[in-house]
Amino acid sequence: MDRDHTMPAFHFRILFKGLNNTGDDDSGFQSISGLKISTIIPVAFELGDAIKETTLFNPVVLRRAIRSTQRSPLREWVLRCLNHSSKEPLPEVLIEILNEEHEPGLAIRLIDVTAAGWQLSELDALSSKLLMEEISLHYTSIEVKNSL
C-alpha cells in the first residue's frame, strides 16, 4: 500500500506527558493553533556590534467544548500554575497527526511546557453556542518528525 499522501489537518490527538490521570477528556480538542517558531535578527546600530539571533516560540492554543461531567487534570494543572505563579512544567506534550488507519503520520513534540493562559468563551443568553475553553501553553523547544 502506498503511504505517500497528504496529511489531514482534522485527525489528531494530543498527549500530556507528566500529567497524571489524563484520559480521553484531556485529548478531545477541536483545534490546536499557534505551532510556530521564528528567529528575529535585530538591526545592528554600529558595524562592530555583534548580532545575536533570538528564537521565538508562539504559544500553542488548544480549544475544546466543555462537558458538564468533565474532570480535567489538564485544566486543574493550568489553573494551579496560573493562580499560584507556580512553575510545574510538563516534560513533553505530544501532538500526533493521524492517518486514515488512526496511526501517527507526523509527531510534534513540545518540550518543557508551561501554562500561558486559560479562557472561557463568552456567556451569551441570546445565542445557542457551546461553552468553549481555550488553553495556552508555552514551550522551550519543538521537534517535528514523520512517524511512519
Secondary structure, 3 states (H helix, E strand, C coil): CCCCCCCCCCCEEEEEECCCCCCHHHCCCCEEECCCEEEECCCCCCCCCCCCCEEEECCEEEEEECCCCCCCHHHHHHHHHHHCCCCCCEEEEEEEEECCCCCEEEEEEEEEEEEEEEEECCCCCCCCCCCEEEEEEECCEEEEEECC
